[in-house]
Amino acid sequence: MGILILFYIFVLAIFVGFEVITKVPPLLHTPLMSGSNAISGITLVGALISAGTGHSALSTILGMMAVVFATINVVGGFMVTDRMLEMFKKDSSKETSK
């Protein structure tokens, strides 16, 4: 019974998340990306703790995998945020030629 309730919550979270994200205007994508980078940073800290506790070989392997994936997520998020912020900067080469 408990697994069925958890599955319902998971499916509901998918629908709600999809609806919320599709309603976000383009100007708010950069602040939301920065917020998700902060959450990914917290995930990275948790993954490091999990990998370093050494309770079992399985927990260490899963922790290391979590570290790798969280690092990829953080780095990719910062790259996307930087690219999005570049769109809002004024082009200095056009200003100097005027």
WOTA-V446606 format. One record per backbone hydrogen bond with DSSP energy under -0.5 kcal/mol. CO is the residue of the C=O (numbers start at 1). NH is the residue of the N-H. E is the energy in kcal/mol with one decimal. If there is no record, write none. Layout:
# WOTA-V446606
CO_NH_E ; CO_NH_E
This chain:
# WOTA-V446606
1_5_-1.6 ; 2_6_-2.1 ; 3_7_-2.0 ; 4_8_-2.2 ; 5_9_-2.4 ; 6_10_-2.2 ; 7_11_-2.5 ; 8_12_-2.6 ; 9_13_-2.4 ; 10_14_-1.8 ; 11_15_-2.0 ; 12_16_-2.7 ; 13_17_-2.6 ; 14_18_-2.3 ; 15_19_-2.3 ; 16_20_-2.5 ; 17_21_-2.5 ; 18_22_-2.1 ; 19_23_-0.9 ; 21_24_-1.1 ; 25_28_-1.8 ; 26_29_-1.2 ; 28_32_-1.9 ; 29_33_-2.4 ; 30_34_-2.2 ; 31_35_-2.0 ; 32_36_-2.3 ; 33_37_-1.9 ; 34_38_-1.7 ; 35_39_-1.8 ; 36_40_-2.3 ; 37_41_-2.0 ; 38_42_-1.7 ; 39_43_-2.1 ; 40_44_-2.2 ; 41_45_-1.9 ; 42_46_-2.2 ; 43_47_-2.4 ; 44_48_-2.3 ; 45_49_-2.2 ; 46_50_-2.4 ; 47_51_-2.6 ; 48_52_-1.9 ; 49_53_-1.0 ; 56_60_-1.8 ; 57_61_-2.4 ; 58_62_-2.8 ; 59_63_-2.2 ; 60_64_-2.3 ; 61_65_-2.3 ; 62_66_-2.2 ; 63_67_-2.2 ; 64_68_-2.4 ; 65_69_-2.5 ; 66_70_-2.6 ; 67_71_-2.3 ; 68_72_-2.3 ; 69_73_-2.1 ; 70_74_-2.5 ; 71_75_-2.7 ; 72_76_-2.5 ; 73_77_-2.2 ; 74_78_-2.3 ; 75_79_-2.1 ; 76_80_-2.4 ; 77_81_-2.5 ; 78_82_-2.4 ; 79_83_-2.2 ; 80_84_-2.4 ; 81_85_-2.4 ; 82_86_-1.7 ; 83_87_-0.8 ; 84_87_-0.6 ; 84_88_-0.5 ; 85_88_-1.0 ; 85_89_-0.5 ; 86_89_-0.7 ; 90_92_-0.7 ; 91_95_-1.1 ; 92_96_-1.8 ; 93_97_-0.9 ; 94_98_-0.5 ; 95_98_-0.6
